Amino acid sequence: MTLKYQIGVDAGGTHITAIAYDLKGEELDRSEAGPGQINTNYEAGINNIAKAINKLLNTIDGDCMRILCGISGLSVVGNAPVVAATISSKADNLPTRAVTDSLLALYNGLEGDDGGLVIAGTGSVFNGLQKGHLIAVGGYGNILGDEGSGYTIAVAALKSALLSWDKREKNGLIPMFTKLFNVEQMDECTGKFYKMKNADVAGLAVHVAKLADSGDKAATDVIKGQAHLLARDIIIGLDRYEDPKPMKVALTGSVLANNKMLRDAMEKEVQTKYPKASFPISNGENARGVVFDKSKDYRYFTNPND
């Protein structure tokens, strides 16, 4: 009997992971490629996605039934059917579907159930799914949103330290930042901060969390303040569900996986309004979303430019 399988593709800003699963959801093989964020470089992103897929197609002896691509930047580029068609044309014209990377993560985190998924890493967003309808709260980027993300935690901590510096008040965040930035005074941090990439700023959140865990009040206030904002977004999402509301809220991303103080405070606040809310930790293997995707919107494509 010919092996039948499916491929899930998690195409992020730094790298792509493509995983093949049999129809029972067991992993068969995986491949990786370079960046897949198509709003930054559309052609390179598409070619990298196709490269990762074709590695699997050329390795596995069987019939690929469908390909689900979760792509960073798709919401900016838009026109998902054309994106799917272009990928399909480079991958044996197999049935392909293109979705946002956050929707792929939602499928994986909920494992076929209705409910929500909170992503909090460099950025943050709440996505919900109920009877095929999607709900989104936040995810507006580091300037307009991303509450509870690593980036926002770091910025909130920097603001706290700078305010205390101006007031000449003691604040445990001040010596932490001056050491991290290798400067003598807190106001010297700002010049270096504005030259940092978003991911590097988000990386500072680990140090804020460690300081909070040691009992520092200023750092604790930052962590709990961001937990409150993330809980607010989750409650907004749950409020928008129809009754009976699904109460499963899966969690993924480095902040939620590693920051117990933030996670506990967030869960406690949500449960004051929704006591039955549960918060399983997603395994983060988002390509697995193809196993749980119930959509029938997979089509055979030819190159739209032919």
C-alpha positions as CSV (number, residue, x, y, z in Angstrom):
1,M,0.0,0.0,0.0
2,T,1.3,3.4,-0.9
3,L,2.2,5.7,2.0
4,K,-0.1,8.7,2.2
5,Y,1.1,11.8,4.1
6,Q,0.7,15.5,4.6
7,I,3.2,18.4,5.1
8,G,2.9,21.3,7.6
9,V,5.2,24.3,7.0
10,D,6.0,26.8,9.7
11,A,7.6,29.7,7.8
12,G,9.0,32.3,10.2
13,G,11.1,35.4,10.0
14,T,14.4,33.6,10.7
15,H,13.9,30.0,9.4
16,I,11.4,27.5,8.0
17,T,10.5,24.1,9.5
18,A,8.6,21.7,7.3
19,I,7.4,18.4,8.8
20,A,5.8,15.4,7.1
21,Y,3.1,13.4,9.0
22,D,1.3,10.3,8.1
23,L,-2.5,10.4,8.2
24,K,-2.5,9.3,11.8
25,G,-0.4,12.3,12.8
26,E,2.9,10.5,13.3
27,E,6.0,12.4,12.2
28,L,7.8,10.9,9.2
29,D,10.6,13.4,8.4
30,R,11.4,17.1,8.6
31,S,13.5,19.7,6.8
32,E,14.5,23.2,7.3
33,A,15.3,26.2,5.1
34,G,16.1,29.9,5.4
35,P,13.7,32.8,6.2
36,G,10.1,32.5,5.1
37,Q,8.7,36.0,6.0
38,I,7.2,37.0,2.6
39,N,6.4,40.6,3.4
40,T,10.2,41.3,3.8
41,N,11.3,39.4,0.7
42,Y,8.4,37.8,-1.2
43,E,10.4,35.8,-3.8
44,A,13.1,34.6,-1.4
45,G,10.4,33.6,1.2
46,I,8.4,31.6,-1.4
47,N,11.5,29.9,-2.8
48,N,12.7,28.9,0.7
49,I,9.3,27.5,1.5
50,A,9.3,25.5,-1.7
51,K,12.8,24.3,-1.0
52,A,11.9,22.9,2.4
53,I,8.8,21.2,1.0
54,N,10.7,19.7,-2.0
55,K,13.3,18.2,0.4
56,L,10.6,16.1,1.9
57,L,8.9,15.3,-1.4
58,N,12.2,14.0,-2.7
59,T,13.0,12.0,0.4
60,I,9.7,10.3,1.3
61,D,8.4,7.4,-0.9
62,G,4.7,8.0,-0.9
63,D,1.9,10.3,-2.0
64,C,1.6,13.8,-0.4
65,M,-2.1,14.5,0.0
66,R,-1.9,18.2,1.1
67,I,0.4,21.0,2.2
68,L,-0.4,23.6,4.9
69,C,1.9,26.6,5.0
70,G,1.7,29.0,8.0
71,I,3.6,32.0,6.8
72,S,4.9,35.0,8.6
73,G,3.9,38.3,6.8
74,L,1.0,36.7,4.9
75,S,-1.5,39.1,6.6
76,V,0.5,42.0,5.3
77,V,0.9,40.6,1.8
78,G,-2.7,39.3,1.6
79,N,-4.2,37.2,-1.3
80,A,-3.5,33.9,0.3
81,P,-4.9,31.8,-2.6
82,V,-2.3,33.4,-4.9
83,V,0.5,32.7,-2.4
84,A,-0.7,29.1,-2.1
85,A,-0.8,28.8,-5.9
86,T,2.7,30.0,-6.3
87,I,4.0,27.6,-3.7
88,S,2.0,24.7,-5.2
89,S,3.5,25.4,-8.6
90,K,6.9,25.0,-7.2
91,A,6.0,21.8,-5.3
92,D,4.5,19.3,-7.9
93,N,1.3,21.3,-8.1
94,L,0.1,19.5,-4.9
95,P,-3.1,20.7,-3.0
96,T,-1.8,23.6,-0.9
97,R,-3.3,26.1,1.6
98,A,-1.6,29.2,2.9
99,V,-2.5,30.7,6.3
100,T,-0.9,33.1,8.7
101,D,1.7,31.6,11.0
102,S,-0.4,32.5,14.0
103,L,-3.4,30.5,12.6
104,L,-1.1,27.5,12.1
105,A,0.0,27.9,15.7
106,L,-3.7,28.0,16.7
107,Y,-4.4,24.7,15.0
108,N,-1.5,23.1,16.7
109,G,-2.1,24.5,20.2
110,L,-5.8,23.6,20.2
111,E,-5.3,20.2,18.6
112,G,-8.6,20.3,16.8
113,D,-10.7,21.8,19.6
114,D,-12.3,25.2,19.7
115,G,-10.7,27.7,22.0
116,G,-7.9,30.3,22.0
117,L,-4.1,30.5,21.7
118,V,-1.9,33.2,23.3
119,I,1.5,33.7,21.7
120,A,3.9,35.8,23.7
121,G,7.5,35.8,22.5
122,T,9.2,38.8,20.8
123,G,5.6,40.0,20.1
124,S,2.2,38.8,21.3
125,V,-1.4,38.1,20.1
126,F,-4.5,36.3,21.1
127,N,-6.3,34.2,18.5
128,G,-9.5,32.3,19.0
129,L,-11.4,29.7,17.0
130,Q,-15.1,28.8,17.5
131,K,-17.1,26.8,15.0
132,G,-14.8,27.8,12.2
133,H,-14.9,31.5,13.0
134,L,-11.7,33.3,14.0
135,I,-11.2,35.9,16.7
136,A,-8.1,38.1,17.0
137,V,-7.1,40.4,19.8
138,G,-3.9,42.5,19.7
139,G,-1.0,41.6,17.6
140,Y,-0.5,45.2,16.5
141,G,3.3,45.2,16.7
142,N,5.8,46.6,19.2
143,I,4.6,50.3,18.8
144,L,0.8,49.8,19.0
145,G,0.5,46.6,21.0
146,D,2.3,43.3,21.8
147,E,1.2,43.4,25.4
148,G,3.0,40.9,27.6
149,S,5.7,40.2,25.0
150,G,9.4,40.1,25.6
151,Y,9.8,43.4,23.8
152,T,7.1,45.2,25.8
153,I,8.4,43.8,29.1
154,A,11.9,45.1,28.3
155,V,10.6,48.6,27.3
156,A,8.4,48.8,30.4
157,A,11.4,48.0,32.5
158,L,13.5,50.5,30.8
159,K,10.9,53.2,31.3
160,S,10.6,52.3,35.0
161,A,14.4,52.6,35.4
162,L,14.6,55.9,33.5
163,L,11.8,57.4,35.5
164,S,13.5,56.4,38.8
165,W,16.8,57.7,37.4
166,D,15.2,61.1,36.7
167,K,13.8,61.1,40.3
168,R,17.1,59.9,41.7
169,E,15.2,57.1,43.3
170,K,16.6,53.6,44.0
171,N,15.4,51.0,41.5
172,G,16.9,47.5,41.1
173,L,16.4,47.8,37.3
174,I,19.0,50.7,37.1
175,P,22.1,48.6,38.0
176,M,20.8,45.7,35.9
177,F,20.5,47.9,32.8
178,T,23.8,49.8,33.2
179,K,25.6,46.5,33.6
180,L,23.8,45.0,30.5
181,F,24.5,48.1,28.4
182,N,28.0,48.4,29.8
183,V,27.5,52.1,30.7
184,E,28.1,54.1,33.9
185,Q,24.8,56.0,34.1
186,M,21.2,55.0,33.2
187,D,20.6,57.8,30.7
188,E,23.5,56.4,28.6
189,C,21.4,53.3,27.9
190,T,19.0,55.1,25.6
191,G,21.4,55.7,22.7
192,K,22.3,52.0,22.6
193,F,18.7,51.0,23.0
194,Y,17.6,52.8,19.8
195,K,20.2,51.0,17.8
196,M,18.9,47.5,18.9
197,K,16.9,45.1,16.8
198,N,13.5,44.1,18.2
199,A,14.6,40.6,18.9
200,D,17.6,41.8,20.9
201,V,15.4,44.2,22.9
202,A,13.0,41.3,23.7
203,G,16.0,39.3,24.9
204,L,16.4,41.7,27.8
205,A,13.1,40.5,29.3
206,V,14.9,37.4,30.6
207,H,16.9,39.6,32.9
208,V,13.9,41.5,34.1
209,A,12.2,38.2,34.9
210,K,15.2,36.9,36.8
211,L,15.4,40.1,38.8
212,A,11.6,39.8,39.6
213,D,12.1,36.2,40.8
214,S,14.8,37.5,43.2
215,G,12.2,39.7,44.9
216,D,12.9,43.1,43.3
217,K,9.8,45.2,43.5
218,A,10.3,47.3,40.4
219,A,10.9,44.3,38.2
220,T,8.0,42.5,39.8
221,D,5.7,45.4,39.1
222,V,6.8,45.3,35.4
223,I,6.1,41.6,35.1
224,K,2.7,41.8,36.8
225,G,1.7,44.9,34.9
226,Q,2.4,43.1,31.6
227,A,0.5,40.0,32.9
228,H,-2.5,42.3,33.5
229,L,-2.4,43.6,30.0
230,L,-2.1,40.1,28.5
231,A,-5.0,38.9,30.7
232,R,-7.1,41.9,29.5
233,D,-6.6,40.8,25.9
234,I,-7.6,37.2,26.7
235,I,-10.7,38.3,28.5
236,I,-11.6,40.5,25.5
237,G,-11.3,37.5,23.3
238,L,-13.3,35.2,25.6
239,D,-16.0,37.9,25.8
240,R,-16.4,37.8,22.0
241,Y,-17.2,34.1,21.9
242,E,-20.8,32.9,21.6
243,D,-22.3,30.9,24.5
244,P,-21.4,28.2,25.4
245,K,-17.8,29.7,25.3
246,P,-14.8,27.4,24.8
247,M,-12.5,27.7,27.8
248,K,-9.3,26.2,26.5
249,V,-6.6,28.8,26.1
250,A,-3.3,27.3,24.9
251,L,-0.1,29.1,25.6
252,T,3.0,29.3,23.4
253,G,6.1,31.5,23.0
254,S,9.2,32.0,25.1
255,V,7.7,34.4,27.6
256,L,4.8,32.2,28.5
257,A,7.0,29.0,28.5
258,N,9.7,30.5,30.8
259,N,8.1,33.2,32.9
260,K,6.1,31.5,35.6
261,M,5.4,34.7,37.5
262,L,3.8,36.4,34.5
263,R,1.9,33.2,33.5
264,D,0.5,32.6,37.0
265,A,-0.6,36.3,37.4
266,M,-2.2,36.3,34.0
267,E,-4.1,33.0,34.6
268,K,-5.3,34.1,38.0
269,E,-6.8,37.3,36.6
270,V,-8.5,35.6,33.7
271,Q,-10.0,33.0,36.1
272,T,-11.6,35.8,38.2
273,K,-14.0,36.3,35.4
274,Y,-13.8,32.8,33.7
275,P,-13.1,30.3,36.5
276,K,-13.3,27.3,34.1
277,A,-10.6,28.7,31.8
278,S,-7.7,26.2,31.3
279,F,-4.2,27.0,30.1
280,P,-2.3,24.1,28.5
281,I,1.2,24.8,27.2
282,S,1.5,24.1,23.5
283,N,4.4,22.0,22.3
284,G,5.4,24.8,19.9
285,E,5.8,22.4,17.0
286,N,3.5,24.5,14.9
287,A,3.9,22.6,11.6
288,R,1.8,19.9,13.4
289,G,-1.2,22.2,12.8
290,V,-1.7,20.4,9.4
291,V,-2.8,17.3,11.4
292,F,-5.7,19.2,13.0
293,D,-6.7,21.6,10.2
294,K,-10.3,20.8,9.2
295,S,-10.5,23.2,6.3
296,K,-11.3,21.8,2.8
297,D,-9.7,24.8,1.2
298,Y,-6.9,22.8,-0.4
299,R,-6.7,23.1,-4.1
300,Y,-4.7,21.9,-7.1
301,F,-2.9,24.9,-8.5
302,T,-0.8,25.8,-11.5
303,N,1.5,28.7,-11.6
304,P,-0.7,31.9,-11.8
305,N,2.0,33.5,-13.9
306,D,1.9,30.9,-16.6
